[in-house]
Amino acid sequence: MKKLFYTLTFCSSLFLTAQTAGVFLGEGDNNGKSFKIGTNASVETVKKIAKDYSSKDVDAMMSNYTKEFSEKAMDWSAEWLGSMETITMDPYMIIPVKMEGSENTMVLTWSAEDRNFKDGSIENLNLMEIFTVDKDNKVTAFSQWSNRLKTSNFGLNYGGKFIGDGKSEWSGRPLVFSNRGEVETIEKLVADYNNKDAAACSEAFAEGAEFLDSEGNKVILTSEVWKSMIASFKELSWEVYSIVPLKIQNTDTESGVTVFSKEKRVLADGTVWEKELVEWFYFNKDGKISRVTQYERSLPKE
């Protein structure tokens, strides 16, 4: 009998211990709290949302949300699903958990989602989502993290290919966007250039920076060259259409920024120079422009 009592006590202890696990490490009153498994009812709510979402039935989907959350999500959901030819959310793992002391359940959901837009684009993703479900099994909040698959037409964090001379160790690697303030630097350079502020323009460039113009002429962009060049123009107008900062994947921080623009220069003698330009700005490790290569064409004929 005593052995049976100890066995039951031990099993009960294991059972109770298994009911809570994990820990919340964020700041605030919930710090240190643990989690336990939630109810299947909250899982059924998420499964119904997935079904209604895949059917593009906005009204049915909203019925699974609280009134407050539905009011926030209605217009966006209608516009989003309306942009789709077909969309499929296919959950493959759903785990409901409740934080200690909370009435809400966080339903952790992993799914595959295929989006076929009406404009012909295709997006394929693996998603991890958290649906916050209240005691009435209505969704009150939603968060999402995504991993785009290689089959997606857009949205990947890499693409293209660097080729170079074909002998470089980097040849064949894809390109990624760079985000070290290159866009802001180019935008400020454009503003300073249009304001004919030679000193400010010079600040964007590294010492000894090279400029190779569309005719093959190479100029070292010293502060004195900037002053002389700006002084030779009566009017300047540089209008940028796009700025694309890229770097080779898994290399150092140096990057290349392709700028498509239109520029008009009026010289002191009245001569007008007006071209559409594609220019490549090479940013060094210090975030300064160390080289510019320029290509031009005449404005399109009307």
C-alpha positions as CSV (number, residue, x, y, z in Angstrom):
1,M,0.0,0.0,0.0
2,K,2.8,2.4,0.9
3,K,4.5,1.5,-2.4
4,L,1.3,2.3,-4.3
5,F,0.9,5.6,-2.4
6,Y,4.5,6.7,-3.3
7,T,3.9,5.6,-6.9
8,L,0.7,7.7,-7.2
9,T,2.4,10.7,-5.5
10,F,5.4,10.5,-7.9
11,C,3.1,10.2,-11.0
12,S,1.0,13.1,-9.7
13,S,4.1,15.2,-9.3
14,L,5.2,14.5,-12.8
15,F,1.7,15.3,-14.2
16,L,1.6,18.6,-12.4
17,T,5.1,19.5,-13.4
18,A,4.3,18.8,-17.0
19,Q,1.4,21.2,-17.0
20,T,3.7,24.3,-17.0
21,A,6.9,25.0,-18.8
22,G,8.9,27.7,-20.4
23,V,9.4,31.3,-19.3
24,F,8.6,34.8,-20.4
25,L,11.8,36.9,-20.3
26,G,10.5,40.2,-21.6
27,E,10.1,43.3,-19.4
28,G,7.0,44.1,-17.4
29,D,4.7,42.3,-15.0
30,N,4.8,39.1,-17.0
31,N,8.5,38.6,-16.6
32,G,9.3,35.1,-15.2
33,K,5.9,33.7,-15.8
34,S,5.5,30.2,-17.3
35,F,3.1,28.7,-19.8
36,K,0.7,25.8,-20.0
37,I,-1.2,24.2,-22.9
38,G,-4.4,25.9,-23.9
39,T,-7.7,24.4,-25.2
40,N,-8.6,22.8,-28.4
41,A,-11.5,25.3,-28.8
42,S,-8.9,28.0,-29.6
43,V,-7.3,25.7,-32.1
44,E,-10.6,25.2,-33.9
45,T,-11.0,29.0,-34.1
46,V,-7.6,29.3,-35.9
47,K,-8.5,26.3,-38.2
48,K,-11.7,28.1,-39.2
49,I,-9.9,31.3,-39.9
50,A,-7.5,29.4,-42.2
51,K,-10.5,27.9,-44.0
52,D,-12.3,31.3,-44.4
53,Y,-9.1,33.0,-45.4
54,S,-8.4,30.5,-48.1
55,S,-12.0,30.9,-49.4
56,K,-11.5,34.7,-49.4
57,D,-14.7,34.9,-47.3
58,V,-14.0,38.1,-45.3
59,D,-17.4,38.2,-43.5
60,A,-16.9,34.6,-42.3
61,M,-13.4,35.4,-41.2
62,M,-14.5,38.4,-39.2
63,S,-16.9,36.3,-37.3
64,N,-13.9,34.7,-35.6
65,Y,-12.6,38.1,-34.4
66,T,-13.7,40.3,-31.5
67,K,-15.7,43.4,-32.5
68,E,-12.8,45.7,-31.8
69,F,-10.3,43.6,-33.8
70,S,-12.8,43.1,-36.6
71,E,-13.2,46.8,-37.0
72,K,-9.5,47.2,-37.4
73,A,-9.0,44.3,-39.8
74,M,-12.1,44.5,-42.0
75,D,-11.0,47.0,-44.6
76,W,-7.4,45.7,-44.8
77,S,-8.6,42.1,-45.1
78,A,-11.1,42.9,-47.8
79,E,-8.5,44.8,-49.9
80,W,-5.8,42.1,-49.3
81,L,-8.0,39.2,-50.2
82,G,-9.5,41.1,-53.1
83,S,-6.1,41.4,-54.7
84,M,-5.8,37.6,-54.9
85,E,-6.8,35.3,-57.7
86,T,-6.4,32.4,-55.2
87,I,-4.8,32.2,-51.7
88,T,-4.2,29.1,-49.6
89,M,-3.3,29.0,-45.9
90,D,-2.4,25.4,-45.0
91,P,-1.5,25.0,-41.2
92,Y,0.7,22.0,-40.5
93,M,1.2,22.6,-36.7
94,I,-0.9,24.4,-34.1
95,I,0.0,24.7,-30.5
96,P,-2.2,26.7,-28.0
97,V,-0.4,28.0,-24.9
98,K,-1.6,30.2,-22.0
99,M,0.6,32.4,-19.9
100,E,0.3,32.0,-16.2
101,G,-2.6,34.2,-14.9
102,S,-3.9,35.2,-18.3
103,E,-7.4,34.4,-19.7
104,N,-6.1,34.7,-23.3
105,T,-4.6,31.8,-25.3
106,M,-1.7,32.4,-27.7
107,V,-2.2,29.9,-30.6
108,L,1.1,29.3,-32.2
109,T,0.6,28.4,-35.8
110,W,3.0,27.2,-38.5
111,S,1.6,27.1,-42.1
112,A,2.4,27.1,-45.7
113,E,0.8,29.9,-47.7
114,D,0.5,30.3,-51.5
115,R,-0.5,33.6,-52.9
116,N,-1.5,34.1,-56.5
117,F,-2.2,37.8,-57.1
118,K,-4.5,39.1,-59.8
119,D,-1.6,41.0,-61.3
120,G,0.1,37.6,-62.1
121,S,2.6,37.6,-59.2
122,I,3.2,34.5,-57.1
123,E,4.4,34.4,-53.5
124,N,5.1,31.2,-51.6
125,L,5.9,31.4,-47.9
126,N,6.3,29.4,-44.7
127,L,4.7,31.4,-41.9
128,M,4.9,31.4,-38.1
129,E,1.9,33.2,-36.6
130,I,0.5,34.0,-33.2
131,F,-3.3,34.4,-32.8
132,T,-4.3,35.8,-29.4
133,V,-7.6,34.2,-28.6
134,D,-9.8,35.4,-25.7
135,K,-12.0,33.3,-23.3
136,D,-14.8,33.4,-25.8
137,N,-12.5,31.9,-28.5
138,K,-12.4,35.2,-30.5
139,V,-9.2,36.5,-31.9
140,T,-8.1,39.8,-30.3
141,A,-4.6,40.2,-31.9
142,F,-2.3,38.7,-34.5
143,S,1.4,38.6,-35.3
144,Q,3.2,37.1,-38.2
145,W,6.8,36.0,-39.2
146,S,7.6,34.8,-42.7
147,N,10.1,32.8,-44.6
148,R,9.7,33.3,-48.4
149,L,10.4,30.2,-50.5
150,K,12.7,30.4,-53.6
151,T,9.6,29.9,-55.9
152,S,8.3,33.4,-54.9
153,N,8.3,36.0,-57.7
154,F,9.3,38.7,-55.2
155,G,10.1,39.5,-51.6
156,L,13.2,37.4,-51.3
157,N,16.1,39.0,-49.4
158,Y,18.6,38.0,-52.1
159,G,18.6,37.7,-55.9
160,G,20.4,38.4,-59.1
161,K,24.0,37.4,-59.6
162,F,27.3,39.0,-59.5
163,I,29.5,37.8,-62.4
164,G,32.4,40.3,-62.7
165,D,35.3,38.9,-64.8
166,G,34.3,35.4,-63.9
167,K,37.5,34.8,-62.0
168,S,36.6,36.5,-58.7
169,E,36.0,34.4,-55.6
170,W,32.6,36.2,-55.4
171,S,31.6,35.4,-59.0
172,G,28.2,33.7,-59.1
173,R,27.0,34.9,-55.7
174,P,23.6,36.6,-55.4
175,L,23.1,40.2,-54.4
176,V,21.3,41.6,-51.3
177,F,20.0,45.0,-50.4
178,S,22.4,47.2,-48.4
179,N,21.1,49.5,-45.7
180,R,23.9,51.6,-44.3
181,G,22.4,55.0,-45.1
182,E,23.2,55.0,-48.8
183,V,19.8,56.2,-49.8
184,E,19.9,59.0,-47.3
185,T,23.4,60.0,-48.5
186,I,22.3,60.1,-52.1
187,E,19.2,62.1,-51.3
188,K,21.2,64.6,-49.4
189,L,23.8,64.8,-52.2
190,V,21.1,65.6,-54.7
191,A,19.7,68.3,-52.5
192,D,23.1,69.8,-51.9
193,Y,24.0,69.6,-55.6
194,N,20.7,71.4,-56.6
195,N,21.5,74.1,-54.0
196,K,25.0,74.5,-55.5
197,D,26.6,73.8,-52.1
198,A,30.0,72.5,-53.2
199,A,31.3,72.0,-49.6
200,A,28.3,69.9,-48.6
201,C,28.6,67.8,-51.8
202,S,32.2,67.1,-51.0
203,E,31.4,65.7,-47.6
204,A,29.7,62.7,-49.1
205,F,32.9,61.5,-50.8
206,A,36.0,59.8,-49.6
207,E,39.4,61.4,-50.1
208,G,40.6,60.7,-53.6
209,A,37.2,59.6,-54.8
210,E,37.1,59.0,-58.6
211,F,34.4,60.1,-61.1
212,L,34.4,58.4,-64.5
213,D,32.0,60.4,-66.7
214,S,30.0,59.1,-69.7
215,E,32.7,60.1,-72.1
216,G,35.4,58.1,-70.2
217,N,37.0,61.1,-68.5
218,K,38.3,60.4,-65.0
219,V,38.3,63.2,-62.4
220,I,39.5,63.1,-58.8
221,L,36.7,64.8,-56.8
222,T,38.7,67.0,-54.4
223,S,37.0,69.9,-52.6
224,E,38.6,72.4,-55.0
225,V,37.2,70.4,-58.0
226,W,33.7,70.6,-56.5
227,K,34.0,74.4,-56.0
228,S,35.2,74.9,-59.6
229,M,32.6,72.6,-61.1
230,I,29.7,74.1,-59.2
231,A,30.8,77.7,-60.0
232,S,30.8,76.9,-63.7
233,F,27.0,76.3,-63.7
234,K,24.4,79.0,-63.7
235,E,21.6,76.5,-63.0
236,L,21.4,72.9,-61.8
237,S,18.6,70.5,-61.7
238,W,19.1,66.8,-60.7
239,E,15.9,64.8,-60.5
240,V,16.3,61.2,-59.2
241,Y,13.9,58.4,-60.3
242,S,15.2,55.5,-58.3
243,I,18.0,54.6,-55.8
244,V,19.0,50.9,-55.5
245,P,21.7,50.0,-52.9
246,L,23.1,46.5,-53.3
247,K,26.0,44.4,-52.1
248,I,27.4,40.9,-52.9
249,Q,26.0,38.4,-50.4
250,N,28.4,37.3,-47.6
251,T,31.0,39.9,-48.3
252,D,32.2,43.0,-46.4
253,T,30.0,46.1,-46.0
254,E,31.1,47.9,-49.2
255,S,28.2,48.4,-51.5
256,G,27.2,49.7,-54.9
257,V,24.2,52.1,-55.5
258,T,22.6,52.4,-58.9
259,V,20.9,55.7,-59.4
260,F,18.6,56.4,-62.3
261,S,18.0,60.2,-62.8
262,K,17.6,63.2,-65.1
263,E,20.0,66.1,-64.9
264,K,19.9,69.6,-66.5
265,R,22.9,71.9,-66.3
266,V,23.0,75.5,-67.6
267,L,26.5,76.8,-68.0
268,A,27.6,80.4,-67.4
269,D,27.6,81.0,-71.2
270,G,24.1,79.7,-71.5
271,T,24.9,76.3,-72.9
272,V,22.3,73.7,-71.8
273,W,23.2,70.1,-71.1
274,E,20.3,67.8,-70.3
275,K,20.5,64.0,-70.1
276,E,19.0,60.9,-68.5
277,L,21.6,59.2,-66.4
278,V,22.4,55.8,-64.9
279,E,25.2,56.2,-62.3
280,W,26.9,53.7,-60.0
281,F,28.0,55.0,-56.7
282,Y,30.5,52.8,-54.9
283,F,30.4,53.1,-51.0
284,N,33.5,52.1,-49.0
285,K,33.5,50.5,-45.6
286,D,33.3,54.0,-44.0
287,G,30.1,54.8,-45.8
288,K,31.7,57.3,-48.0
289,I,31.5,57.4,-51.9
290,S,34.8,56.3,-53.3
291,R,33.9,56.0,-57.0
292,V,31.2,57.0,-59.4
293,T,30.7,55.6,-62.9
294,Q,28.3,57.4,-65.2
295,Y,26.3,56.5,-68.3
296,E,24.0,58.9,-70.2
297,R,21.5,59.1,-73.0
298,S,19.7,61.9,-74.7
299,L,16.1,62.6,-73.5
300,P,13.5,60.5,-75.2
301,K,12.1,62.1,-78.4
302,E,8.4,63.0,-78.2
